[in-house]
Amino acid sequence: MTVEQTVREAFATGGRVRFDPRTPQRERTVRGELLSSLLADLPLDGLRGAALRLVGANVVGPFALEGLRVDHVIDLRDCTFEQPPDLRLARLVALRMRGCRVPGLFGRNLRVGSDLVLEAGFTSDGAVDLTDASVEGTLRLAGAVLRAKGDHALLAARVRVSGSLQAIALRAGGEVRLRGANIGGNVHLGGARLVNAGQNALDATGATIAGNLLCDTEGGRFTVEGRVLLDGARVGGSAVFSGARLHGGVADRPVLVIPRGTADEAAALVADRIRVEGNVELDDGFTSSGTVRLPNAEIGGYLRLSGARIGRREAVAEPDDRPGEAGQRIPVALHADGIQVRGDLEARGASDGGGSRGDALCAYGQVRLVDAHVRGSASLSGARLHGPGIDVLFADRLRVGGTLFLRDLRAQGSLRLQNAEIGSTLDCSGASLLSPRRRPDGTVKPSLDARVASIGKDLLCSHGFTAAGGVRIRLAEVGKMATFAGARLGGPGGGTALNAYGLHARQLVLRLDEEHAPVGRVLLTRCAATAVQDGPGLWAATGGVDVDDFTFRSIASTPPVDVRTRLRWLREVQPDFAPGPYEQLAAVYRDGGEEELAQLVQIAKQHRRYSELGVAGRVWGALQRWTVGYGYRPWLAIAWLTAFGLFGALWFLGHEMPRLNEDESPSWNPWLLSVDLLVPIVDLGQDGKWRFSGVSQWISSTLIAVGWILASTAAAGAARVLKRV
């Protein structure tokens, strides 16, 4: 019996024909025309048990079922085809080709009533075309090997699969196209290796997946050489890329980056506008040498980036001596502008209990979260962000419903959080921010820029927080406490260590170590706080402290300091006199019941004021200071009057003066005379009645002058006090 006769008889009964692969090829060769005719010529009401089942056959010639309806199972295992099977527009009840080797497969508009099985070593040396195909069961590609002679290994645009797509350990040399595909179950790509360097390796743009997208380590590590496109895809479950490795990328046209420069985005994963009802997991060893794009994505669960490594180290080399050069090209690691995450964003590392962290996000290039919205909390604690000379975290208008954790973050570059809205706490405790962004003139921008930010609870920049470029929280609103206890602010090339202009907080803690005083200026102008805690380190800032219109209700220091120390701090940080800081400090002491301390502050204010005037002003100030204490010590005037009055009385007790007019006979009284000379305007009947000569004339003139001086200074001081009241 010939081979073809055997195949005919087995087909009629649905039996399986096995060929020994050790036999010569001619002894297991079957014409494709024969197989096609068996399936095409059998009437619909023919043999009900008929099925084509071959193992190890060598099929020569065309195997063409184009446009045919076949109601019998086609089960081919380990068969070899000389020409690509032509299944275009065919309607098949079942097709299984495990381990088969084909030069390609034509299956456009193919309809399969059950599973389509191209797995277990199925090998194609050309494109497998399943464009617009429909599979009523599962599309199985597990272990398949697709070697494209052109650009595409699998063409399955708009394919409709009612079940799952099983492609674990798939090997594809060329593009796997699933653009617009509709998968009713999960997509399993764990352990798959897709290679199309410099081009798209997986294109699932606009695909709809009812279940999960699993590109993880099940069956081996999911590995891609090329770009993965998921633009506009819809995933009903979770998108899991845990442990995946994406190498290379494709660069699109440059994108302008505010305020200057262009984004260098050689993207490895492009998921613009993707919508995932579950979680997105890019964690546990996920590696991408190109940009990961998630702009305007919608994630129903959490976004997990812990343990991910994104970008290339060489892309973020230290900036050279050309200051403006780094701003021309901005390497981007994660682009997630406008992303919406209904759960948490997790990029933190797990603590080992000893303070160190591991398995956190490591990014080489900029992490962009502009206009992003995280309804839960966002944690980058322990993350490593590398972008020296650029904004390594660009998150303007970021909204976080809970807490934004940046604890123990290590950043080479600046963090930009302008206009951010944090529902609870911004926790930067222990963070180290070095190599801040540079301006074209070579000066540095703030390491942490949170201007006009709104923080519902606390701003924590303590426990070793370091910002080499300083911190800018200009016009920020903090619901409770803003603390910089023990922080290290500023560094070489930075003009401002802390810019808190217009900051509003209930409690402001500026308890800085004196040995780590801020390097640069501290700006507290128009800052408002209910309670302030400071320390010597704050007032030792190398660029001084601006405290104009700085308002607070209470102030304390650790260790405690007296009022004279605070006045010395004010003198040291104010190159020019301004009354506001003195008035504010005096008001705090007065409201606290420390009236004497408030007077000391007011006296120091007047002393500073007059000390910066001309010679006449300084003399007049000195007179007010020593005579009436600028009006705040009226008892001094009484003391001076008493002293001079006593001196005059004692002098005139031993030096009686002759009458000025012999026609009058006044009664000599040295005590009344001394008082009459000292007190202006008031006439006690002694002044103008006696002729003074010699030393007595000088003493009387001195008493008159002293009286007028004391009266004038007392009046000026009283007017100042009344005006203050």
Secondary structure, 3 states (H helix, E strand, C coil): CCHHHHHHHHHHHCCEEECCCCCCHHHHEEEHHHHHHHHHHCCCCCCCCCCEEEECCEEECCCECCCCEECCCEEEECCEECCCCECCCCEECCEECCCCEECCEECCCCEECCCEECCCCCEECCCEECCCCEECCCEECCCCEEEEEEEEEEECCCCEECCCEECCCCEEEEEEECCCCEECCCEECCCCEEEEEEEEEEECCCCEECCCEECCCCCCCCEEEEEEECCCCEECCCEECCCCEEECCEECCCEECCCCCEEECEEEEECCCCEECCCEECCCCCEECCEEECCCCEECCCEECCCCEECCHHHHCCCCCCHHHHHHEEEEEEECCCCEECCCEECCCEECCCCCEECCCEEECEEECCCCEECCCEECCCCEEEEEEEEEEECCCCEECCCEECCCCEEEEEEECCCCEECCCEECCCCEEECCCECCCCCECCCEECCCCEECCCEECCCCCEECCCEECCCCEECCEEECCCCEEECCCCCEEEECCCCEEEEEEECCCHHHCCECEEECCCCEEEEEEECHHHHCCCCCEECCCCEEEEEEECCCCCHHHHHHHHHHHCCCCCHHHHHHHHHHHHHCCCHHHHHHHHHHHHHHHHHCCCHHHHHHHHHHHHHHHHHCCCHHHHHHHHHHHHHHHHHHHCCCCCECCCCCCCCCCHHHHHHHHHCCCCCCCCCCCECCCCHHHHHHHHHHHHHHHHHHHHHHHHHHHHHHC
